Amino acid sequence: MEAARKLKTYEDLLDLPEDVHAELHAGEIVAQPGSLPQHGRVQRSVGRFIGGPYDDDTDGPDGWWILPEVDVRFSRHDVTRPDLAGWRRARLPSPEDVRPIDVVPDWICEVLSPSNARHDRVFKARLYAQHGVPYYWLIDPAERTLEAYVLKDSQWLRAGAWDDTEVARVPPFEAVELPIGKLFFPRPPT
């Protein structure tokens, strides 16, 4: 008879070496490889275009916190580290010293890579919908696209998809024009 498997918790993540990037999915620790430069470029660019106006401490629209790679606990056995997550400040007044954050984000953005695309599109999309994340973005550096989803009746509805030739107003950040092509490294000269 096989022994019952012990589901892991956030405390188990804390026992890992600090340089290990890992998440907790349904009680299993999932280690992830370091990201490629194109991934970091997208993450930084979205943070700049969206975080600049929305996470401005003086006069940004709506008052948001836009944070890269923070631990978010959805349940005792589900902790993810989204590439970017955003909270309206009214719901998360001060995240400075909070780890993990137990407040469900108002927006999550994942940058796809060959090693995580399926997981971000299936497992994380389901998890985020189950916990009521209202907005979910998937950015694909290889395809140079952004897909945006809005949660309605516990289902993701596609709000739109844009490629690197477009400028878009993407929910929930419609007050800002987002030049999709500037999220990525420039195309090599032809």
N, C-alpha and C positions, 0 to 999 in steps of 0.2 A: 504494500500500500504506500503510495507516494504521499509525502508530507505536504500539508497545505502551504502554499507559497505566502510569505509575509509581504504584504503591500508596503511599499516604501512611502515615506513622508518627507516633508521639507527638511526635517532634522537629518535625514539620511543624506540629502543633498549637501548640507552644511559640513558633513564629514568628509566630503571629497576634497582633493587638493584645489586650491584657489584657481589654478590655471586650467581646470577642467570646465568646459562649457557644457552644462547638462540641464535637462528639464525632467519633469516628472509627469509621465503620461500613464494614467490608469494604474498608478502604483508601481510602475516600472521606471527605473532611471534610464534615460536615453541620452547618451553622450553625443555631442555634435562636433564635427570638425571645425577648425577655424574658418572664417569666411575669406573669400577671394576679394581682391581689391575692388572689383566691379560692385560687389555687394556693399562694401563700405562706402563707396562713392554714392550709390543710390540712397543709402541710409542717411548719410550726411546731407545730401541735396534735399531730400524730403524734409528733414529736420530744419534746414535753412529756409526753404520756401514756405513751409507751413508753420514751423515753430517760430520763425521771426515775427510774423504778424500776430499769430494766435497766442503765443507764449511770451508776449511782451509784458513786462511788469508795469508798464505805464498806461498804454491805451490800445492794446490789442483787442480785436473783436471777440466778444463772448468770454474771455478769460479761461484759458486752458493751460494744463501742464502737458507738454510733449516731451516724453522721455525715451531714450534709447536703451534697449536691453536691460530692463529692470524685471526682477522676479515678480510674477503675478500669481497669487494662489487662488484658484477657482474652487478647489475643494481640498480635503486632506490629502488626496492622492493625485491631484492634478495641479502642477505648477509649471507655467511656461515663462519663457523670456522672449517676448515679442521683439522683433527688430525695432519697432517704434510702437509706443502706446500713448494714448491721450486721454486725459480726464478733464471734465469741466471742473473748474476750481470750486464751484459750489458743492460738488460731491466729494472732492478730495482736497480739503483746505490746505494741507501742508505735507507733501510727501518726502521732505528732506531726509529724515532719519528712519524711514519705514522700509523694512525688508523682512519678508515679502510684503507686497501691497495686496491687501485683501479686498479692496474695492474693485469691482468689475470695471474695466476701462470703457469709455464712451466710443473709442475708436482704436483699432489695431491695424498696423501695416506690417505685412511680412514680405520680405524680399526673397524671391525664389532662387534656388540653385539646384543643380542636378541631384544633390544628395537629400534635399528636403522638399522639393516641389510637391510630390505626392502627399507627403505627410501634412504640409501646410494646406493643401487643397481639400483633404479628406478629414483626417483626424482633428486638426486644429479648427477647421471650419465648423465641424460638428460641435466641438467643445465650446467654442465661442458662441455659437447659436444657442446651445443648451443653457448657457449662463447669461444670455441676454446682452451680449455686446452689440450695440446698435449699428456700427459701421465697421466694415472689414475691407481692407485693400490688399491686393496681391500685385506685386510689381515683379516683372520678369526681365532681368537685364539682358538675357540672351535674345529674347524677342523684342525688347525695347518697348514694352507695353505696361499699362496700368489698368487693372480691372477693379471696379469698386462695387461693393455689395451693401445693401441696406436690409436689416432684419425686419421682417413683417410676419406676424403670426408664427414665430419660431422658425421661419424659413428665410434663406438668403434670396433676395431679389437683386438681380444685376442692375445697378444704377447706370452703368456705362462701362465702356472700354475705350482706351485711347492709345495711340501709338506715338512715336517720337516726332511726328510731323505736326502734332496738334498742341494747342493751348486749351486747357480745360478748367472748368469750375466744378470741382469734385466734392460731393457731399462727404462729410459735414462741413467742409471748408470752402463753401461757395463764394465767400467774400474775396477770395484770392484767385487770381489767374495762375494756373500752374503750367509752366512750359515743360511738357513731358520730355522733350528731347534733352533738356538741361539736367535731367535726373541722372543721365548716363554719361560715360566717357564719350568724347567726340568720336564720330565714325572715322575710321582711317581714311586718308585721301585715296581716291581711286585713280 
